[in-house]
Amino acid sequence: VKVDDEDTTVDPEALATLTVTIEEALKELSEGAVILVDSLPAFTAYHKISTIMRFLGALNAEMEERGTDIIWLTLDDESERELNEKVGPLCDKVIEI
């Protein structure tokens, strides 16, 4: 998490800590902020896809309530197909690069 050029690293194993860190960062950010979560597939090393989906759904709902956009980055890779197929419907837009 980066706020005002200050980085905070959160272990992908600690979803609750990540949620709290993002919430705290939002208090520092102005309205219309954008949250970028890089390397979503890293979560699959520690969590079942069903757990990741609950986390994403809850965080997406909270961000929508706050009027904050969130961008989830994932890999277009065969090994991440199941995750991508489940994440896509939770997103307003899917962009493939």
N, C-alpha and C positions, 0 to 999 in steps of 0.2 A: 504494500500500500504506500503510495507516495502522495504527500500533501505538502505544498509549498516547498518543493525540492528536498523534502526529508523522506527517506525510504524507511519502511517498516516491512520486514520479511516475516511471513507467517507460514508455518509448516502446513502443507496441504492435508496432513492427517488430522489437523485440529479445526474442523469446520465451525465449531462454536466460537473458537477464538477468532477465526477469520470473520465471522458475522459481526462480532463485537467490534473488531478493528475497523471494519467498513462503516459500521454505525457511528463510531467515534470520529472517523474521518469525515463523514457527512456533516457533522456538526461544525466542522472547520470550513467546509466548502460552501460556495454560494449556490443559489438556486440555479438549476439548469446544468449542474455538474454531470460529468459522465464517469462511470466506473468501468474500468477495463480489467477483466480477469483473464490473464494469460495462462496458456497451457492447461486448460481444463482437463485434458487426459491424465495429467499428473495425479488427479484425485482417484483415478481407477486403481492406482497402486495400493491405496489404503482403504477404499470404500467400495461397497457394492453399488452397482448402477442405481438401484432403487433408493439408496441413501443419498447419492449425489442428486438424484432427481427431486427428492424432498427438499434438499438444501437449495437447489436452483429455484424451485417453485416458490419457496418461502421468501428467498431474497428478491426474486423478480417481483413478487407481490408488494413487498416493502418498498422497493425502488419505485414502483408505479405509484404507490400512495404518496411518496415524497416528490414525485415529478422528476426523478433522476433516471437517466438512461444507464443501462448496463450492457456492456459488450462482453460476450463469452468467446474466447478464442479456442478453437479446437483443430485437430489435424484431420485432413482429408486422407485418411489411411484406412486400409482394410481392417486393421486391428482396432480401430475406433468406430467402426460402422454402427455397432449397437448403440453406443453412447450418442453418436451424431443423429441417429434416427429418432432417438427419444428427446434430445435437446431441441432439435429443429422446431417442433410444434410449440415449444414454450417461447419461441422468439418471434418478434414482429417481422423480422427480415433475416434471411440467410444469404450471406455473400460468400461466394467461392472464389478463391484467388489461386 
